[in-house]
Amino acid sequence: MPTAANPTLPPVFQPQSAADYLPPPVLRQLQWERLQAIVARAAERVALYRTRFQECGLSPGGLAGLADLARLPFTTKADLRDTYPFGLFASPMDEIVRLHASSGTTGKPIVVAYTQQDVDVWTSVMVRAFAICGLHHGDIVQNAYGYGLFTGGLGAHYGAEGLGATVIPISGGNTDRQIMVMKDFGVTAICCTPSYFLHMIDRAAELDVDIRELPLRVGVFGAEPWTGSMRKRIENLTGVQAFDIYGLSEVIGPGVAIECPEQNGLHIFEDHFYPEVVDPETGQLLPEGQEGELVLTTLSKQAMPMIRYRTRDITALIPGQCPCGRSLRRMKRISRRSDDMLIIRGVNVFPSQVEAALLEVEGTLPHYQIILTRFHGLDQMEVQVEVTPETFSDKIGALEELNGKIADAVEHVLGIRVEVTLVEPHTIQRSEGKAKRVIDRRVQS
Ligand code: DLL
């Protein structure tokens, strides 16, 4: 069958993708075998795991089945920080071919390591991820995730090359050049954060470039939360099919999970990453369908095995099989983290709820920011929203009406009334990577 990217080339069969369709009993057996090996490796080579397993009276050979994973202790970001930089490595440095790091909220980053085998596994899951989005040999992939210590750039790069596609390693930033390249190089797929793609959409319009008229057909967006309404907006404005990709440095980087064309949840590459969902407060395992914190165990990672890593990302495993036929379980898209919750006048607020409310109101742009201040000891929340140029040139009355509509929509979702400020287009700082949605001025005020 000819492809959109190249009318003469048949799509290349990707043998790696066979793992997406393993019969569940075969997949469970594979997971069980890999789990035993990784737990043994962790206990043998990493002091923290050895001590933790001993503390809970567990010998590495003491697991009787996959369900016993729930008996193992959790690993947290604090463990990575406390053992900075190399304390959780399970391979000697001369077997480690790559280091990445992720900046934390406090001073030092956390460091993650890969053996050659780990890089190969990472490449293979990214190849599968791109294949699920319908990409193949012949596609031209503009990789606008940042290259460097962040895993986005190199993760997507190796995956796209492994797929046999043409990679443009443009990294993030220099938006005018991004648009020139997208247009002149015949780009068929783009990888970046959804917020950066929104910025590109705006800039393309200013430069009189209509993305709908370009060959661009697929966007692989992730590294930050985004909503279904944001997806609709991106797809309607550009004609691009937008896929949600998930991952985190501690576990491997991008390529832990990806949406299929059904766009109803992200398939987890379960042959390498074993998912559990737990109650964020009690740590108790939750049944499928119930929302909680995602906990991941790496089943094959050599340099830095992660056993029951608390991701802080909130999701639920989706029961039932996906109509696409893949046997890999799905999780709901990550809309929030358990640690990005704000408490405003006693009400729990997540930035993604604000985004969902804003996007329901016509005349706004998907650029917003939440400003937190403290007044007389009480936390105050202001939502700044950019409005479209047409709306901004409207009469004051129209703007006031819009302001009221937004405040109503936000109140409807959050249950509290917050201050809304409409701002001119381009007032809110654009991100070239992960968007900063919350500006916290509470300490200073
Ligand atoms: O963001 C890896 C990545 C790169 C994923 C490119 C997808 C695409 P970190 O910088 O370590 O790694 O940040 C990981 O980002 O725990 C989530 O909170 C958030 N995150 C990542 N992907 C998504 C997504 C990369 N699709 C943290 N939806 C994770 C929501 C996401 N949040």
Boltz pocket constraint, residues with backbone or C-beta under 6 A from the ligand:
constraints:
  - pocket:
      binder: B
      contacts: [[A, 102], [A, 145], [A, 150], [A, 151], [A, 152], [A, 221], [A, 222], [A, 223], [A, 224], [A, 225], [A, 226], [A, 244], [A, 245], [A, 246], [A, 247], [A, 248], [A, 249], [A, 250], [A, 253], [A, 254], [A, 255], [A, 311], [A, 313], [A, 333], [A, 334], [A, 335], [A, 337]]
      max_distance: 6.0
